[in-house]
Amino acid sequence: MKTISLTPAAEKDLQAAWQFYERLEQGLGNYCIDALITDLDS
């Protein structure tokens, strides 16, 4: 697994994305973040 550092602005963007998707459907925020991590790790 790679080590990835995020800027504070990027962290806020990821939190906002997680909250957005969680409002649509519970668990979808985690799915979104997991998909991003999978893409970055490949």
C-alpha positions as CSV (number, residue, x, y, z in Angstrom):
1,M,0.0,0.0,0.0
2,K,1.3,3.5,-0.9
3,T,1.5,6.3,1.6
4,I,-0.5,9.3,0.4
5,S,-0.5,12.7,2.0
6,L,-3.4,15.0,1.7
7,T,-3.5,18.8,2.0
8,P,-6.1,20.2,4.4
9,A,-8.2,21.3,1.4
10,A,-8.2,17.8,-0.1
11,E,-9.2,16.4,3.3
12,K,-12.1,18.8,3.4
13,D,-13.1,17.8,-0.1
14,L,-13.1,14.1,0.8
15,Q,-15.2,14.8,3.9
16,A,-17.7,16.7,1.8
17,A,-17.8,13.9,-0.8
18,W,-18.4,11.4,1.9
19,Q,-21.2,13.4,3.5
20,F,-22.8,14.0,0.1
21,Y,-22.9,10.3,-0.7
22,E,-24.0,9.3,2.8
23,R,-27.0,11.7,2.5
24,L,-28.0,9.8,-0.7
25,E,-27.7,6.4,0.9
26,Q,-26.1,5.1,4.1
27,G,-22.8,3.3,3.3
28,L,-22.4,5.0,0.0
29,G,-19.9,7.5,1.4
30,N,-17.7,4.6,2.5
31,Y,-18.0,3.0,-0.9
32,C,-16.9,6.3,-2.5
33,I,-13.8,6.6,-0.3
34,D,-13.0,2.9,-0.7
35,A,-13.2,3.3,-4.5
36,L,-10.8,6.3,-4.4
37,I,-8.3,4.4,-2.3
38,T,-8.5,1.4,-4.6
39,D,-7.8,3.6,-7.6
40,L,-4.9,5.4,-5.9
41,D,-3.4,2.1,-4.8
42,S,-3.4,0.6,-8.3
